[in-house]
Amino acid sequence: MSFAVAFGQSKIVVSIPPYQDVVQRIAGRDAEVSVLLAPGASPHTFDPTPRDVVRLEQADLIVINGGMDTWTLSMVDALGTHAPVFVALASLSADDLVEGGHEHEHDEHEHDEHEHDEHEHDEHEHDEHDDHDHGHDDHEYEHDEHRHDEDRAATDGDASVSFEDRNPHVWLDPVLMIQVVHRLADALATMNPDDEDGIRSRADALVHDLEHFDRELRETMAPIRGAAFVPLHDAWPYFADRYGLDLVVEIEPFPGQEPTARYLAEALGLIRASGARAIFAEVQLGSRSAEVLADEAGVGLGTLDPLGGVDGRRSYEDLLRYNAEILVETLRNGAHDDH
């Protein structure tokens, strides 16, 4: 079956805002690229609207990150749409992906020290979190395997990599995004061979921009290289590793759920021991836990945005530039952030 389409008529749906800009820049201005996740919403608590259903029904291509937005695949299966699905994580090898078990290791340590009944409660909470964030991972691979015969250009990747135990937030590392761009170009060129030269040219230009942007971010982040970094949840290991931050602890091991008092107490101890000058809330998630810890530790509070999609943070570079500037400002000054 051929999925070749004329991009003047094509509709591409992406799951989260950062991919909207990237896909648009490769596909060209004639493609219509829409995003499912609304600005300010979290993929961990996504609730589709009827408009989202219509978008997926009409899509010629669906682009997801994988791992934390697999609700898209559930919607695709429920609708029975035949649009190919591109999974960004499948563009990367196992060596590129970090383990997503940071919070799980912390919980295991907590479980070893506390009562059996609390252990059972935490196990139940842990299972619910995994079901929510990763619950369709195995299903995702069944879905991808089913599609590979017809859509290999869109979904092909390292099928041996399980998303379940890997951190999915790869878009926050522009070096990894370069690899995704190459694979996206392959998928788009397969769908629209008449514009292959244009697609390849635009992808090459984007790769050049991202290589330059990586150098810019290294310079921006240089003043805080090695600084203790305390984010709200586990969105930031790739960014922290790329630009030299010491990720101490995540405030919310289960995004969108307030941590237990014991967890906060242990996190507070780690924050104090690390000498962290600030901790960070996020635009899409409640800031209460971060505010409580910042006040208790007597450190600054900044607000990061892993997703963008709003004025000033619509382009991929503007999103990461915003976060880099917030990090530098807050970690250098230790002052409360009004952004």
N, C-alpha and C positions, 0 to 999 in steps of 0.2 A: 504493500500500500504506500502510495506517495503522499507526503505531507507538504509538497511544494506549494507555496502560496505567493501571491503578489503582495509585497509589503505595503503597497498603497491601500490594501484592503485588510491587512492582517491585524489581529487583536492579540496582544500578549498580556498575560496576567502574572504579576509577581506577588509573592506572599508578603514581603516586608519592604519598607521604603528604600533602603540602600540599594536594592537591586533594580528599582525603577530607573534610577539615573544611569546605572551601568548598562542595563539592557537597551535603554533608549539611545545611548551614545554609540552602541554597536549596530543596532538595527537601523538607525537613521530616523530622520524626522517624519518620514511617511508612516512609520509604524505607530500604532496606538498602544501605549503601555500603561496599564492601570495597576493599582496596588490594592490588595485586600485589606491589610491592616491599617486602620485609620490612624492619623497622627495622634500621638499621646497614648495610644492603646498598647497593651503588652501582648506579645504572642503567647505568653503563658496563661492568659485569661481571655483569649480570643473568642468572640461570639459572632458567628456569621450573620449577615443581614440578607434579606431577599435580593438586594442589589448584587451582593457578592455571588449568590447562586447564579444569577443571570450572566454575570461576567464570565464565570467559569464555563457555563453552557456555551457561550459564544467564542471562547478562546481558541486560537490557533496554536498557541504554545503557552505552557504554564511553567513558571520558574519559581522554585522554592530553594531555601537554604538547605533544609534537611535537619532532622534531629529535634528541633523545637517548633517547627511549623508543619508537622506532618498531619495536622488537622486538614490541611489542604487536600492531601491524598484521600482522606476519608470522604471529603465532599466530592472529589472527582469520582470515586468509586460509587458513591450514592447516586450521582447524576448519570453515570454511565457514559461520560464524555470520552471521545477518542483522541483528544488533543494530547500530543506528546508532553511529557513532564521532564524538565531539566532539573536535576538535583545538584546543587553546588558542591556539597560535601563529596559527592561521587567524583568530582574533578581532582580530588586530593588523595594522596596516599596515606597509609596508616602512619607513616613517619611524620607526616605534616600535622597530624591531629594529636592534641594532648588529651590525657585522660580527664574525664569529667567527674572523677570521684573525689575531688577535694573535700566537698562537704560530707561525703559518705564516710571518709576516713575520720573526720572530726566526730561524726555521730557515733561511729563504732567505738571511739575512745570514750565518748560520753556514756555509751551503753555499758561498757566494761566497769564503769565506776558507780553506776546507780542501780536502783532496785529492778527486780525482774519485771514487775508490772509496768514500770516506766519504759523499760526496754521494749516490751510488747507494744506499748502505745507508740513509741518512736518508730518501731518497725512498720506498724500500720501506716503511720504518717509518711514514712519513707516510701512505702509501696504506693500510696496514693500519689505522691509526688512523681515517682517514676512513671506511673500510669498516665499522669497528666502531661508530663513533659516529653516522655519517650514512648508512650503507650502504643504507638503505631509503628515503632521501628521495625519489628519483624514483618509486620504487614507491609511496611514501605518496601522492603526488599522483595517480598512476594509480588507486590505491585510492579516494581521496576523490572523484575525478571519476566513478568508477563508482557511488559511493553518492549523489552529489548529487541525482540524479533523485528518489530516494526519501527521503533524509534531509537535505534542504537545511538545515533548521533546526539540525541537529546539527553539520554539517560546513562550512557555507558560510563563506567568508572571502575574503581576497585571494589568489586562486589564482596570481597572477603572482609572489608572493613565494616564492623558493626557500629552504628551510631549510638547504641545504647550506653556505652561506657566512654564515649568521646565527647569532649566539649564542642558544641556546634557553632560557637560565635566567631567563625573564621573571617567574616566580612570586616571585622575590626582590625585586620592586619592587611595592609595594602599589598604586601609581597605575596601573600597567599591569594589575594584577589586577582593578581596578575595571572595566576594559573587558571583561575575560574574564567577569566576573560577569554583566554585561548580556547577553552572548551565550549564556552558560549558561542564564540565565533564559528566553531565547527558545527554546532547545532543549527545556528541561524543560516549558515551557508548551505547546509543540507536542505533546509526547508525552502530556501529561496536561491536556487543556483543562478538565476539570472542576475542577481545582485552580489554574487560571491566576491567579486573584486572590491566592490564598495564596502562590504562587510569586513573583509580582511584588512582593508586600508583603515577603516575606522577603529577596528580592534587594535591594530598596531599603534595608531595614534594614542589610544587610551592607555595601552601598556607603557608607552613612552611617558605619558603624563603621570602615571602611577609610580614609575621608577623615579621620576623627578620629585614627586610628592613624598615618597619615602625618605629621600634625602632631606627634604624640607622638614619633615617631622623629626628626624634625628637631630637636626640643629635646634628645633624648637624645644625638644625634650632634654637636650644636653644639660641644662642647669639643674635638673632634678634627677639625673641618672643615679640609680641606687636608692632612691627615696622609698620609705615604707609607704605602701599603698593599701588602703582599706576600702574596697568598693562595696556596694550594696549586695550584689549577687554575682554569680560566676560568669558574667559576660566578658571579662577583661583579661583572661590569661594570655591570649595571643598578643594583644596590644602591649601588655606589661612585659612580656618576654621580648618582644621586638624592640621596645624602646627603653629597656633597662630599669623598670620599676620592680621593687621587691614586694610582691603581693603577699600580704600578711595573713588575712582572713577575710572571708565574705560575711557580711552582717546577716544576710538572710540565706541560709542554705537551701531553702525552698522558696523560690521567688513568689512574692505576693502573699506569703504566710508569715505572720510575725513569729520570730524565733522564741524559744522558751527562755525563761529567766535564767536558767543554768547556762544555756548557750550564750546569752548576752554577757553573763558574768565571765565566762571563759574567754569570749572575744575581747572583753574589756581588758583582761589580763594580758592577752597577746598584743593588743594595741599599745598599752602602756610599756610593755617590755620592748616593743619595736622602736619606740620613740617617734611614732607617727605624729605628724603635725596636723593632719586633717583626715576626715573620713568623708565618704561620698554617697549621697542619695542618687536616685535616678528619676528622670522626668516621668517615665511610664509607671512607676511603682510608688506606693506610699512612702513617705519620708520619715514616718514616726520612729522606726527603729534606729535610723541613722541619727535623728535629732537627739534621741535619748542617749545614745552612746557618745555623741559629740559633747553634749552637756556634761555627762558623767566623767568623760576623760579630759575635759577642758581643752579640746582641740577644735580646729576649724571645721566647717561643713561646706562642702561643695556639691554641686548637682551636675551629674553627667547625663549624656543622652546617647545611648547605643543605637538608636533607630532613626532619628531625624524625621524627615518628611514635612517639616515646618519651615516657614520663612527664615532664611539665614542658614538653614541646615538641609536644604533640599538636594544639593549635589553631594556626591560621595566624599569629595575632598573637603567641602565645607563642614560636613558632619564630623569627620575625624579632626579637622583643624580646630573646630569648636572645643572638642573634648581635650585636645592637647593644651590649648590655651587655658582652659579651666584648671587642668591639673597643675600646670606650671604656676599660675597665679595663686592657687589655693595652697599648694605644697610649699611654695617659697614664702608665702606670707603667713600661713596658718590662720588666715582671717576668714570670717564667715562670708559666704558667697551669696550675692543677691541675684544671680542669673536665674 
